[in-house]
Amino acid sequence: MIVRSLFEAEKSDRKVVSPDNNWKSVRLLLKEDNMGFSFHITTIYKGADFFMHYKNHLESVYCISGQGELVALDTNETFQISAGTIYIR
């Protein structure tokens, strides 16, 4: 059984901050936990503009609060993201 708190994980190497300070991600569940999937709490800061590339994994993202715009570079589709929206890539 794995029991982990966000508060404790934020004080460990499970907290990752982007080099450009656009986001932070707290990795509550990782590959090394042998569950077959990972679980992250990611905060994207207001005004952030950056590229994401999912080379080695699939990901589902659920927006808890705030809003933003997502552009799929392979199709040039634009999506409005707001609280209660999920995107999967």
PDB file with one MODEL, atoms N, CA, C and O in Angstrom:
MODEL        1
ATOM      1  N   MET A   1       0.842  -1.173   0.000  1.00  0.00           N
ATOM      2  CA  MET A   1       0.000   0.000   0.000  1.00  0.00           C
ATOM      3  C   MET A   1       0.887   1.236   0.000  1.00  0.00           C
ATOM      4  O   MET A   1       1.907   1.282   0.687  1.00  0.00           O
ATOM      5  N   ILE A   2       0.490   2.232  -0.773  1.00  0.00           N
ATOM      6  CA  ILE A   2       1.216   3.495  -0.825  1.00  0.00           C
ATOM      7  C   ILE A   2       0.306   4.575  -0.245  1.00  0.00           C
ATOM      8  O   ILE A   2      -0.835   4.739  -0.675  1.00  0.00           O
ATOM      9  N   VAL A   3       0.819   5.294   0.721  1.00  0.00           N
ATOM     10  CA  VAL A   3       0.101   6.438   1.282  1.00  0.00           C
ATOM     11  C   VAL A   3       1.070   7.610   1.239  1.00  0.00           C
ATOM     12  O   VAL A   3       2.164   7.542   1.801  1.00  0.00           O
ATOM     13  N   ARG A   4       0.667   8.677   0.575  1.00  0.00           N
ATOM     14  CA  ARG A   4       1.551   9.812   0.379  1.00  0.00           C
ATOM     15  C   ARG A   4       0.728  11.091   0.463  1.00  0.00           C
ATOM     16  O   ARG A   4      -0.405  11.125  -0.017  1.00  0.00           O
ATOM     17  N   SER A   5       1.272  12.132   1.058  1.00  0.00           N
ATOM     18  CA  SER A   5       0.551  13.407   1.099  1.00  0.00           C
ATOM     19  C   SER A   5       1.184  14.398   0.128  1.00  0.00           C
ATOM     20  O   SER A   5       2.397  14.389  -0.085  1.00  0.00           O
ATOM     21  N   LEU A   6       0.356  15.243  -0.450  1.00  0.00           N
ATOM     22  CA  LEU A   6       0.836  16.301  -1.334  1.00  0.00           C
ATOM     23  C   LEU A   6       1.801  17.206  -0.575  1.00  0.00           C
ATOM     24  O   LEU A   6       2.839  17.596  -1.110  1.00  0.00           O
ATOM     25  N   PHE A   7       1.467  17.541   0.660  1.00  0.00           N
ATOM     26  CA  PHE A   7       2.296  18.417   1.480  1.00  0.00           C
ATOM     27  C   PHE A   7       3.713  17.853   1.634  1.00  0.00           C
ATOM     28  O   PHE A   7       4.690  18.582   1.462  1.00  0.00           O
ATOM     29  N   GLU A   8       3.828  16.576   1.952  1.00  0.00           N
ATOM     30  CA  GLU A   8       5.148  15.956   2.118  1.00  0.00           C
ATOM     31  C   GLU A   8       5.879  15.834   0.779  1.00  0.00           C
ATOM     32  O   GLU A   8       7.084  16.077   0.707  1.00  0.00           O
ATOM     33  N   ALA A   9       5.161  15.461  -0.276  1.00  0.00           N
ATOM     34  CA  ALA A   9       5.785  15.304  -1.595  1.00  0.00           C
ATOM     35  C   ALA A   9       6.341  16.625  -2.111  1.00  0.00           C
ATOM     36  O   ALA A   9       7.360  16.641  -2.802  1.00  0.00           O
ATOM     37  N   GLU A  10       5.676  17.736  -1.780  1.00  0.00           N
ATOM     38  CA  GLU A  10       6.161  19.054  -2.215  1.00  0.00           C
ATOM     39  C   GLU A  10       7.503  19.415  -1.601  1.00  0.00           C
ATOM     40  O   GLU A  10       8.209  20.274  -2.129  1.00  0.00           O
ATOM     41  N   LYS A  11       7.870  18.776  -0.496  1.00  0.00           N
ATOM     42  CA  LYS A  11       9.144  19.046   0.176  1.00  0.00           C
ATOM     43  C   LYS A  11      10.221  18.041  -0.230  1.00  0.00           C
ATOM     44  O   LYS A  11      11.283  17.986   0.391  1.00  0.00           O
ATOM     45  N   SER A  12       9.954  17.245  -1.271  1.00  0.00           N
ATOM     46  CA  SER A  12      10.897  16.207  -1.677  1.00  0.00           C
ATOM     47  C   SER A  12      11.305  16.396  -3.135  1.00  0.00           C
ATOM     48  O   SER A  12      10.921  17.373  -3.778  1.00  0.00           O
ATOM     49  N   ASP A  13      12.087  15.450  -3.643  1.00  0.00           N
ATOM     50  CA  ASP A  13      12.495  15.506  -5.045  1.00  0.00           C
ATOM     51  C   ASP A  13      11.352  15.141  -5.989  1.00  0.00           C
ATOM     52  O   ASP A  13      11.539  15.142  -7.206  1.00  0.00           O
ATOM     53  N   ARG A  14      10.182  14.831  -5.456  1.00  0.00           N
ATOM     54  CA  ARG A  14       8.999  14.595  -6.291  1.00  0.00           C
ATOM     55  C   ARG A  14       8.409  15.904  -6.811  1.00  0.00           C
ATOM     56  O   ARG A  14       7.550  15.885  -7.693  1.00  0.00           O
ATOM     57  N   LYS A  15       8.856  17.035  -6.279  1.00  0.00           N
ATOM     58  CA  LYS A  15       8.430  18.336  -6.781  1.00  0.00           C
ATOM     59  C   LYS A  15       9.414  18.776  -7.861  1.00  0.00           C
ATOM     60  O   LYS A  15      10.617  18.877  -7.618  1.00  0.00           O
ATOM     61  N   VAL A  16       8.897  19.032  -9.036  1.00  0.00           N
ATOM     62  CA  VAL A  16       9.720  19.456 -10.168  1.00  0.00           C
ATOM     63  C   VAL A  16       9.185  20.798 -10.659  1.00  0.00           C
ATOM     64  O   VAL A  16       7.980  20.965 -10.847  1.00  0.00           O
ATOM     65  N   VAL A  17      10.089  21.749 -10.864  1.00  0.00           N
ATOM     66  CA  VAL A  17       9.729  23.073 -11.367  1.00  0.00           C
ATOM     67  C   VAL A  17      10.368  23.232 -12.739  1.00  0.00           C
ATOM     68  O   VAL A  17      11.541  22.910 -12.926  1.00  0.00           O
ATOM     69  N   SER A  18       9.593  23.731 -13.700  1.00  0.00           N
ATOM     70  CA  SER A  18      10.133  23.902 -15.050  1.00  0.00           C
ATOM     71  C   SER A  18      11.279  24.910 -15.038  1.00  0.00           C
ATOM     72  O   SER A  18      11.289  25.831 -14.221  1.00  0.00           O
ATOM     73  N   PRO A  19      12.242  24.739 -15.939  1.00  0.00           N
ATOM     74  CA  PRO A  19      13.391  25.648 -15.986  1.00  0.00           C
ATOM     75  C   PRO A  19      12.983  27.110 -16.211  1.00  0.00           C
ATOM     76  O   PRO A  19      13.670  28.026 -15.759  1.00  0.00           O
ATOM     77  N   ASP A  20      11.872  27.320 -16.905  1.00  0.00           N
ATOM     78  CA  ASP A  20      11.419  28.686 -17.201  1.00  0.00           C
ATOM     79  C   ASP A  20      10.374  29.185 -16.197  1.00  0.00           C
ATOM     80  O   ASP A  20       9.800  30.258 -16.383  1.00  0.00           O
ATOM     81  N   ASN A  21      10.128  28.415 -15.144  1.00  0.00           N
ATOM     82  CA  ASN A  21       9.170  28.768 -14.091  1.00  0.00           C
ATOM     83  C   ASN A  21       7.740  28.927 -14.597  1.00  0.00           C
ATOM     84  O   ASN A  21       6.971  29.702 -14.028  1.00  0.00           O
ATOM     85  N   ASN A  22       7.370  28.205 -15.659  1.00  0.00           N
ATOM     86  CA  ASN A  22       5.997  28.237 -16.165  1.00  0.00           C
ATOM     87  C   ASN A  22       5.065  27.310 -15.387  1.00  0.00           C
ATOM     88  O   ASN A  22       3.852  27.519 -15.377  1.00  0.00           O
ATOM     89  N   TRP A  23       5.622  26.290 -14.736  1.00  0.00           N
ATOM     90  CA  TRP A  23       4.811  25.309 -14.030  1.00  0.00           C
ATOM     91  C   TRP A  23       5.622  24.597 -12.959  1.00  0.00           C
ATOM     92  O   TRP A  23       6.853  24.616 -12.957  1.00  0.00           O
ATOM     93  N   LYS A  24       4.884  23.970 -12.049  1.00  0.00           N
ATOM     94  CA  LYS A  24       5.491  23.037 -11.099  1.00  0.00           C
ATOM     95  C   LYS A  24       4.631  21.785 -11.100  1.00  0.00           C
ATOM     96  O   LYS A  24       3.423  21.850 -11.328  1.00  0.00           O
ATOM     97  N   SER A  25       5.251  20.661 -10.848  1.00  0.00           N
ATOM     98  CA  SER A  25       4.545  19.389 -10.835  1.00  0.00           C
ATOM     99  C   SER A  25       4.996  18.589  -9.626  1.00  0.00           C
ATOM    100  O   SER A  25       6.193  18.426  -9.387  1.00  0.00           O
ATOM    101  N   VAL A  26       4.035  18.093  -8.871  1.00  0.00           N
ATOM    102  CA  VAL A  26       4.345  17.232  -7.731  1.00  0.00           C
ATOM    103  C   VAL A  26       3.919  15.826  -8.122  1.00  0.00           C
ATOM    104  O   VAL A  26       2.733  15.555  -8.311  1.00  0.00           O
ATOM    105  N   ARG A  27       4.888  14.941  -8.241  1.00  0.00           N
ATOM    106  CA  ARG A  27       4.674  13.587  -8.728  1.00  0.00           C
ATOM    107  C   ARG A  27       4.336  12.665  -7.556  1.00  0.00           C
ATOM    108  O   ARG A  27       5.229  12.177  -6.863  1.00  0.00           O
ATOM    109  N   LEU A  28       3.058  12.435  -7.344  1.00  0.00           N
ATOM    110  CA  LEU A  28       2.623  11.608  -6.229  1.00  0.00           C
ATOM    111  C   LEU A  28       2.798  10.125  -6.498  1.00  0.00           C
ATOM    112  O   LEU A  28       2.990   9.342  -5.567  1.00  0.00           O
ATOM    113  N   LEU A  29       2.733   9.732  -7.762  1.00  0.00           N
ATOM    114  CA  LEU A  29       2.896   8.332  -8.139  1.00  0.00           C
ATOM    115  C   LEU A  29       3.747   8.288  -9.400  1.00  0.00           C
ATOM    116  O   LEU A  29       3.437   8.954 -10.388  1.00  0.00           O
ATOM    117  N   LEU A  30       4.818   7.503  -9.365  1.00  0.00           N
ATOM    118  CA  LEU A  30       5.751   7.411 -10.488  1.00  0.00           C
ATOM    119  C   LEU A  30       5.937   5.960 -10.923  1.00  0.00           C
ATOM    120  O   LEU A  30       5.493   5.037 -10.239  1.00  0.00           O
ATOM    121  N   LYS A  31       6.591   5.768 -12.055  1.00  0.00           N
ATOM    122  CA  LYS A  31       6.864   4.435 -12.584  1.00  0.00           C
ATOM    123  C   LYS A  31       7.508   3.534 -11.534  1.00  0.00           C
ATOM    124  O   LYS A  31       7.180   2.352 -11.429  1.00  0.00           O
ATOM    125  N   GLU A  32       8.410   4.096 -10.773  1.00  0.00           N
ATOM    126  CA  GLU A  32       9.125   3.319  -9.751  1.00  0.00           C
ATOM    127  C   GLU A  32       8.198   2.786  -8.653  1.00  0.00           C
ATOM    128  O   GLU A  32       8.595   1.911  -7.883  1.00  0.00           O
ATOM    129  N   ASP A  33       6.980   3.301  -8.578  1.00  0.00           N
ATOM    130  CA  ASP A  33       6.008   2.803  -7.603  1.00  0.00           C
ATOM    131  C   ASP A  33       5.303   1.534  -8.086  1.00  0.00           C
ATOM    132  O   ASP A  33       4.527   0.931  -7.345  1.00  0.00           O
ATOM    133  N   ASN A  34       5.576   1.129  -9.337  1.00  0.00           N
ATOM    134  CA  ASN A  34       5.080  -0.135  -9.912  1.00  0.00           C
ATOM    135  C   ASN A  34       3.555  -0.275  -9.915  1.00  0.00           C
ATOM    136  O   ASN A  34       3.020  -1.346  -9.630  1.00  0.00           O
ATOM    137  N   MET A  35       2.871   0.811 -10.238  1.00  0.00           N
ATOM    138  CA  MET A  35       1.410   0.764 -10.314  1.00  0.00           C
ATOM    139  C   MET A  35       0.910   0.745 -11.767  1.00  0.00           C
ATOM    140  O   MET A  35      -0.281   0.545 -12.006  1.00  0.00           O
ATOM    141  N   GLY A  36       1.801   0.948 -12.725  1.00  0.00           N
ATOM    142  CA  GLY A  36       1.405   0.920 -14.126  1.00  0.00           C
ATOM    143  C   GLY A  36       0.920   2.259 -14.660  1.00  0.00           C
ATOM    144  O   GLY A  36       0.558   2.365 -15.831  1.00  0.00           O
ATOM    145  N   PHE A  37       0.910   3.271 -13.819  1.00  0.00           N
ATOM    146  CA  PHE A  37       0.542   4.624 -14.236  1.00  0.00           C
ATOM    147  C   PHE A  37       1.156   5.606 -13.233  1.00  0.00           C
ATOM    148  O   PHE A  37       1.632   5.207 -12.170  1.00  0.00           O
ATOM    149  N   SER A  38       1.137   6.889 -13.586  1.00  0.00           N
ATOM    150  CA  SER A  38       1.636   7.908 -12.667  1.00  0.00           C
ATOM    151  C   SER A  38       0.501   8.889 -12.356  1.00  0.00           C
ATOM    152  O   SER A  38      -0.509   8.933 -13.058  1.00  0.00           O
ATOM    153  N   PHE A  39       0.686   9.662 -11.305  1.00  0.00           N
ATOM    154  CA  PHE A  39      -0.301  10.665 -10.916  1.00  0.00           C
ATOM    155  C   PHE A  39       0.444  11.901 -10.435  1.00  0.00           C
ATOM    156  O   PHE A  39       1.278  11.830  -9.533  1.00  0.00           O
ATOM    157  N   HIS A  40       0.127  13.035 -11.052  1.00  0.00           N
ATOM    158  CA  HIS A  40       0.823  14.284 -10.744  1.00  0.00           C
ATOM    159  C   HIS A  40      -0.197  15.380 -10.447  1.00  0.00           C
ATOM    160  O   HIS A  40      -1.295  15.380 -11.003  1.00  0.00           O
ATOM    161  N   ILE A  41       0.165  16.300  -9.580  1.00  0.00           N
ATOM    162  CA  ILE A  41      -0.575  17.535  -9.386  1.00  0.00           C
ATOM    163  C   ILE A  41       0.301  18.620  -9.990  1.00  0.00           C
ATOM    164  O   ILE A  41       1.385  18.906  -9.480  1.00  0.00           O
ATOM    165  N   THR A  42      -0.166  19.225 -11.075  1.00  0.00           N
ATOM    166  CA  THR A  42       0.632  20.213 -11.795  1.00  0.00           C
ATOM    167  C   THR A  42      -0.064  21.561 -11.749  1.00  0.00           C
ATOM    168  O   THR A  42      -1.265  21.664 -11.998  1.00  0.00           O
ATOM    169  N   THR A  43       0.697  22.582 -11.433  1.00  0.00           N
ATOM    170  CA  THR A  43       0.208  23.958 -11.436  1.00  0.00           C
ATOM    171  C   THR A  43       0.879  24.683 -12.590  1.00  0.00           C
ATOM    172  O   THR A  43       2.106  24.739 -12.675  1.00  0.00           O
ATOM    173  N   ILE A  44       0.059  25.241 -13.480  1.00  0.00           N
ATOM    174  CA  ILE A  44       0.569  26.062 -14.578  1.00  0.00           C
ATOM    175  C   ILE A  44       0.292  27.509 -14.188  1.00  0.00           C
ATOM    176  O   ILE A  44      -0.848  27.872 -13.899  1.00  0.00           O
ATOM    177  N   TYR A  45       1.333  28.331 -14.179  1.00  0.00           N
ATOM    178  CA  TYR A  45       1.206  29.695 -13.688  1.00  0.00           C
ATOM    179  C   TYR A  45       0.574  30.629 -14.732  1.00  0.00           C
ATOM    180  O   TYR A  45       0.759  30.459 -15.937  1.00  0.00           O
ATOM    181  N   LYS A  46      -0.164  31.601 -14.241  1.00  0.00           N
ATOM    182  CA  LYS A  46      -0.842  32.588 -15.087  1.00  0.00           C
ATOM    183  C   LYS A  46       0.146  33.219 -16.066  1.00  0.00           C
ATOM    184  O   LYS A  46       1.251  33.610 -15.690  1.00  0.00           O
ATOM    185  N   GLY A  47      -0.272  33.311 -17.327  1.00  0.00           N
ATOM    186  CA  GLY A  47       0.550  33.930 -18.362  1.00  0.00           C
ATOM    187  C   GLY A  47       1.576  32.995 -18.988  1.00  0.00           C
ATOM    188  O   GLY A  47       2.309  33.404 -19.889  1.00  0.00           O
ATOM    189  N   ALA A  48       1.641  31.754 -18.530  1.00  0.00           N
ATOM    190  CA  ALA A  48       2.630  30.806 -19.052  1.00  0.00           C
ATOM    191  C   ALA A  48       2.324  30.467 -20.510  1.00  0.00           C
ATOM    192  O   ALA A  48       1.163  30.310 -20.890  1.00  0.00           O
ATOM    193  N   ASP A  49       3.365  30.357 -21.312  1.00  0.00           N
ATOM    194  CA  ASP A  49       3.251  29.998 -22.725  1.00  0.00           C
ATOM    195  C   ASP A  49       4.420  29.066 -23.028  1.00  0.00           C
ATOM    196  O   ASP A  49       5.576  29.489 -23.007  1.00  0.00           O
ATOM    197  N   PHE A  50       4.122  27.798 -23.309  1.00  0.00           N
ATOM    198  CA  PHE A  50       5.201  26.837 -23.498  1.00  0.00           C
ATOM    199  C   PHE A  50       4.710  25.642 -24.314  1.00  0.00           C
ATOM    200  O   PHE A  50       3.510  25.472 -24.531  1.00  0.00           O
ATOM    201  N   PHE A  51       5.657  24.821 -24.760  1.00  0.00           N
ATOM    202  CA  PHE A  51       5.369  23.620 -25.531  1.00  0.00           C
ATOM    203  C   PHE A  51       5.498  22.400 -24.619  1.00  0.00           C
ATOM    204  O   PHE A  51       6.367  22.341 -23.750  1.00  0.00           O
ATOM    205  N   MET A  52       4.609  21.429 -24.842  1.00  0.00           N
ATOM    206  CA  MET A  52       4.702  20.144 -24.145  1.00  0.00           C
ATOM    207  C   MET A  52       4.735  19.054 -25.205  1.00  0.00           C
ATOM    208  O   MET A  52       4.056  19.149 -26.228  1.00  0.00           O
ATOM    209  N   HIS A  53       5.527  18.024 -24.956  1.00  0.00           N
ATOM    210  CA  HIS A  53       5.666  16.930 -25.910  1.00  0.00           C
ATOM    211  C   HIS A  53       5.543  15.617 -25.149  1.00  0.00           C
ATOM    212  O   HIS A  53       6.302  15.357 -24.215  1.00  0.00           O
ATOM    213  N   TYR A  54       4.585  14.797 -25.554  1.00  0.00           N
ATOM    214  CA  TYR A  54       4.363  13.508 -24.894  1.00  0.00           C
ATOM    215  C   TYR A  54       5.013  12.417 -25.731  1.00  0.00           C
ATOM    216  O   TYR A  54       4.343  11.766 -26.534  1.00  0.00           O
ATOM    217  N   LYS A  55       6.304  12.215 -25.551  1.00  0.00           N
ATOM    218  CA  LYS A  55       7.072  11.287 -26.375  1.00  0.00           C
ATOM    219  C   LYS A  55       6.913   9.837 -25.931  1.00  0.00           C
ATOM    220  O   LYS A  55       6.789   8.944 -26.769  1.00  0.00           O
ATOM    221  N   ASN A  56       6.914   9.595 -24.624  1.00  0.00           N
ATOM    222  CA  ASN A  56       6.976   8.224 -24.118  1.00  0.00           C
ATOM    223  C   ASN A  56       5.777   7.807 -23.276  1.00  0.00           C
ATOM    224  O   ASN A  56       5.813   6.760 -22.629  1.00  0.00           O
ATOM    225  N   HIS A  57       4.723   8.604 -23.274  1.00  0.00           N
ATOM    226  CA  HIS A  57       3.585   8.247 -22.442  1.00  0.00           C
ATOM    227  C   HIS A  57       2.306   8.927 -22.920  1.00  0.00           C
ATOM    228  O   HIS A  57       2.334   9.878 -23.700  1.00  0.00           O
ATOM    229  N   LEU A  58       1.215   8.417 -22.437  1.00  0.00           N
ATOM    230  CA  LEU A  58      -0.079   9.050 -22.614  1.00  0.00           C
ATOM    231  C   LEU A  58      -0.360   9.848 -21.356  1.00  0.00           C
ATOM    232  O   LEU A  58       0.196   9.561 -20.297  1.00  0.00           O
ATOM    233  N   GLU A  59      -1.220  10.849 -21.467  1.00  0.00           N
ATOM    234  CA  GLU A  59      -1.510  11.651 -20.286  1.00  0.00           C
ATOM    235  C   GLU A  59      -2.928  12.169 -20.351  1.00  0.00           C
ATOM    236  O   GLU A  59      -3.416  12.546 -21.416  1.00  0.00           O
ATOM    237  N   SER A  60      -3.582  12.185 -19.213  1.00  0.00           N
ATOM    238  CA  SER A  60      -4.871  12.855 -19.102  1.00  0.00           C
ATOM    239  C   SER A  60      -4.699  13.990 -18.111  1.00  0.00           C
ATOM    240  O   SER A  60      -4.067  13.830 -17.066  1.00  0.00           O
ATOM    241  N   VAL A  61      -5.264  15.130 -18.449  1.00  0.00           N
ATOM    242  CA  VAL A  61      -5.110  16.331 -17.634  1.00  0.00           C
ATOM    243  C   VAL A  61      -6.499  16.874 -17.334  1.00  0.00           C
ATOM    244  O   VAL A  61      -7.296  17.106 -18.243  1.00  0.00           O
ATOM    245  N   TYR A  62      -6.782  17.075 -16.047  1.00  0.00           N
ATOM    246  CA  TYR A  62      -8.062  17.623 -15.608  1.00  0.00           C
ATOM    247  C   TYR A  62      -7.803  18.992 -14.996  1.00  0.00           C
ATOM    248  O   TYR A  62      -6.984  19.130 -14.087  1.00  0.00           O
ATOM    249  N   CYS A  63      -8.499  19.996 -15.495  1.00  0.00           N
ATOM    250  CA  CYS A  63      -8.342  21.357 -14.990  1.00  0.00           C
ATOM    251  C   CYS A  63      -9.248  21.548 -13.780  1.00  0.00           C
ATOM    252  O   CYS A  63     -10.470  21.444 -13.886  1.00  0.00           O
ATOM    253  N   ILE A  64      -8.644  21.826 -12.638  1.00  0.00           N
ATOM    254  CA  ILE A  64      -9.394  22.043 -11.404  1.00  0.00           C
ATOM    255  C   ILE A  64      -9.868  23.492 -11.311  1.00  0.00           C
ATOM    256  O   ILE A  64     -10.998  23.750 -10.896  1.00  0.00           O
ATOM    257  N   SER A  65      -9.011  24.437 -11.697  1.00  0.00           N
ATOM    258  CA  SER A  65      -9.393  25.845 -11.648  1.00  0.00           C
ATOM    259  C   SER A  65      -8.606  26.621 -12.684  1.00  0.00           C
ATOM    260  O   SER A  65      -7.584  26.151 -13.185  1.00  0.00           O
ATOM    261  N   GLY A  66      -9.085  27.805 -13.001  1.00  0.00           N
ATOM    262  CA  GLY A  66      -8.424  28.659 -13.976  1.00  0.00           C
ATOM    263  C   GLY A  66      -8.895  28.366 -15.388  1.00  0.00           C
ATOM    264  O   GLY A  66      -9.866  27.642 -15.603  1.00  0.00           O
ATOM    265  N   GLN A  67      -8.185  28.944 -16.341  1.00  0.00           N
ATOM    266  CA  GLN A  67      -8.522  28.743 -17.745  1.00  0.00           C
ATOM    267  C   GLN A  67      -7.286  28.969 -18.602  1.00  0.00           C
ATOM    268  O   GLN A  67      -6.327  29.615 -18.180  1.00  0.00           O
ATOM    269  N   GLY A  68      -7.327  28.429 -19.797  1.00  0.00           N
ATOM    270  CA  GLY A  68      -6.209  28.579 -20.714  1.00  0.00           C
ATOM    271  C   GLY A  68      -6.588  28.099 -22.094  1.00  0.00           C
ATOM    272  O   GLY A  68      -7.730  27.718 -22.351  1.00  0.00           O
ATOM    273  N   GLU A  69      -5.617  28.124 -22.967  1.00  0.00           N
ATOM    274  CA  GLU A  69      -5.830  27.693 -24.346  1.00  0.00           C
ATOM    275  C   GLU A  69      -4.781  26.659 -24.686  1.00  0.00           C
ATOM    276  O   GLU A  69      -3.611  26.803 -24.332  1.00  0.00           O
ATOM    277  N   LEU A  70      -5.204  25.619 -25.374  1.00  0.00           N
ATOM    278  CA  LEU A  70      -4.332  24.520 -25.771  1.00  0.00           C
ATOM    279  C   LEU A  70      -4.357  24.432 -27.291  1.00  0.00           C
ATOM    280  O   LEU A  70      -5.428  24.443 -27.897  1.00  0.00           O
ATOM    281  N   VAL A  71      -3.189  24.346 -27.904  1.00  0.00           N
ATOM    282  CA  VAL A  71      -3.085  24.189 -29.354  1.00  0.00           C
ATOM    283  C   VAL A  71      -2.395  22.867 -29.641  1.00  0.00           C
ATOM    284  O   VAL A  71      -1.265  22.647 -29.205  1.00  0.00           O
ATOM    285  N   ALA A  72      -3.067  21.983 -30.374  1.00  0.00           N
ATOM    286  CA  ALA A  72      -2.466  20.717 -30.805  1.00  0.00           C
ATOM    287  C   ALA A  72      -1.654  21.018 -32.060  1.00  0.00           C
ATOM    288  O   ALA A  72      -2.225  21.294 -33.116  1.00  0.00           O
ATOM    289  N   LEU A  73      -0.350  20.969 -31.955  1.00  0.00           N
ATOM    290  CA  LEU A  73       0.502  21.384 -33.067  1.00  0.00           C
ATOM    291  C   LEU A  73       0.397  20.465 -34.279  1.00  0.00           C
ATOM    292  O   LEU A  73       0.649  20.901 -35.402  1.00  0.00           O
ATOM    293  N   ASP A  74       0.030  19.201 -34.072  1.00  0.00           N
ATOM    294  CA  ASP A  74      -0.067  18.281 -35.210  1.00  0.00           C
ATOM    295  C   ASP A  74      -1.316  18.548 -36.066  1.00  0.00           C
ATOM    296  O   ASP A  74      -1.320  18.238 -37.258  1.00  0.00           O
ATOM    297  N   THR A  75      -2.367  19.116 -35.474  1.00  0.00           N
ATOM    298  CA  THR A  75      -3.605  19.386 -36.227  1.00  0.00           C
ATOM    299  C   THR A  75      -3.943  20.873 -36.286  1.00  0.00           C
ATOM    300  O   THR A  75      -4.856  21.276 -37.007  1.00  0.00           O
ATOM    301  N   ASN A  76      -3.216  21.679 -35.535  1.00  0.00           N
ATOM    302  CA  ASN A  76      -3.455  23.110 -35.413  1.00  0.00           C
ATOM    303  C   ASN A  76      -4.815  23.441 -34.802  1.00  0.00           C
ATOM    304  O   ASN A  76      -5.297  24.566 -34.938  1.00  0.00           O
ATOM    305  N   GLU A  77      -5.441  22.464 -34.125  1.00  0.00           N
ATOM    306  CA  GLU A  77      -6.709  22.712 -33.439  1.00  0.00           C
ATOM    307  C   GLU A  77      -6.437  23.477 -32.146  1.00  0.00           C
ATOM    308  O   GLU A  77      -5.436  23.244 -31.468  1.00  0.00           O
ATOM    309  N   THR A  78      -7.343  24.391 -31.817  1.00  0.00           N
ATOM    310  CA  THR A  78      -7.255  25.167 -30.588  1.00  0.00           C
ATOM    311  C   THR A  78      -8.405  24.779 -29.680  1.00  0.00           C
ATOM    312  O   THR A  78      -9.545  24.650 -30.128  1.00  0.00           O
ATOM    313  N   PHE A  79      -8.107  24.594 -28.412  1.00  0.00           N
ATOM    314  CA  PHE A  79      -9.111  24.190 -27.429  1.00  0.00           C
ATOM    315  C   PHE A  79      -9.069  25.151 -26.247  1.00  0.00           C
ATOM    316  O   PHE A  79      -7.994  25.519 -25.774  1.00  0.00           O
ATOM    317  N   GLN A  80     -10.234  25.551 -25.780  1.00  0.00           N
ATOM    318  CA  GLN A  80     -10.339  26.364 -24.571  1.00  0.00           C
ATOM    319  C   GLN A  80     -10.438  25.418 -23.385  1.00  0.00           C
ATOM    320  O   GLN A  80     -11.286  24.526 -23.363  1.00  0.00           O
ATOM    321  N   ILE A  81      -9.585  25.611 -22.416  1.00  0.00           N
ATOM    322  CA  ILE A  81      -9.551  24.767 -21.227  1.00  0.00           C
ATOM    323  C   ILE A  81      -9.997  25.616 -20.043  1.00  0.00           C
ATOM    324  O   ILE A  81      -9.515  26.733 -19.858  1.00  0.00           O
ATOM    325  N   SER A  82     -10.912  25.088 -19.248  1.00  0.00           N
ATOM    326  CA  SER A  82     -11.358  25.782 -18.038  1.00  0.00           C
ATOM    327  C   SER A  82     -11.710  24.731 -16.984  1.00  0.00           C
ATOM    328  O   SER A  82     -11.679  23.530 -17.252  1.00  0.00           O
ATOM    329  N   ALA A  83     -12.039  25.196 -15.806  1.00  0.00           N
ATOM    330  CA  ALA A  83     -12.363  24.295 -14.703  1.00  0.00           C
ATOM    331  C   ALA A  83     -13.427  23.289 -15.136  1.00  0.00           C
ATOM    332  O   ALA A  83     -14.454  23.666 -15.701  1.00  0.00           O
ATOM    333  N   GLY A  84     -13.177  22.016 -14.869  1.00  0.00           N
ATOM    334  CA  GLY A  84     -14.092  20.949 -15.230  1.00  0.00           C
ATOM    335  C   GLY A  84     -13.815  20.311 -16.579  1.00  0.00           C
ATOM    336  O   GLY A  84     -14.560  19.433 -17.016  1.00  0.00           O
ATOM    337  N   THR A  85     -12.740  20.747 -17.249  1.00  0.00           N
ATOM    338  CA  THR A  85     -12.373  20.226 -18.577  1.00  0.00           C
ATOM    339  C   THR A  85     -11.238  19.224 -18.441  1.00  0.00           C
ATOM    340  O   THR A  85     -10.326  19.414 -17.637  1.00  0.00           O
ATOM    341  N   ILE A  86     -11.298  18.154 -19.231  1.00  0.00           N
ATOM    342  CA  ILE A  86     -10.213  17.185 -19.290  1.00  0.00           C
ATOM    343  C   ILE A  86      -9.680  17.129 -20.726  1.00  0.00           C
ATOM    344  O   ILE A  86     -10.451  17.231 -21.680  1.00  0.00           O
ATOM    345  N   TYR A  87      -8.379  16.969 -20.874  1.00  0.00           N
ATOM    346  CA  TYR A  87      -7.824  16.639 -22.197  1.00  0.00           C
ATOM    347  C   TYR A  87      -6.895  15.453 -22.032  1.00  0.00           C
ATOM    348  O   TYR A  87      -6.240  15.275 -21.005  1.00  0.00           O
ATOM    349  N   ILE A  88      -6.865  14.657 -23.075  1.00  0.00           N
ATOM    350  CA  ILE A  88      -6.085  13.423 -23.053  1.00  0.00           C
ATOM    351  C   ILE A  88      -5.187  13.407 -24.273  1.00  0.00           C
ATOM    352  O   ILE A  88      -5.644  13.675 -25.384  1.00  0.00           O
ATOM    353  N   ARG A  89      -3.932  13.101 -24.083  1.00  0.00           N
ATOM    354  CA  ARG A  89      -2.992  13.061 -25.199  1.00  0.00           C
ATOM    355  C   ARG A  89      -2.020  11.936 -24.986  1.00  0.00           C
ATOM    356  O   ARG A  89      -1.134  11.721 -25.814  1.00  0.00           O
TER     357      ARG A  89
ENDMDL
END
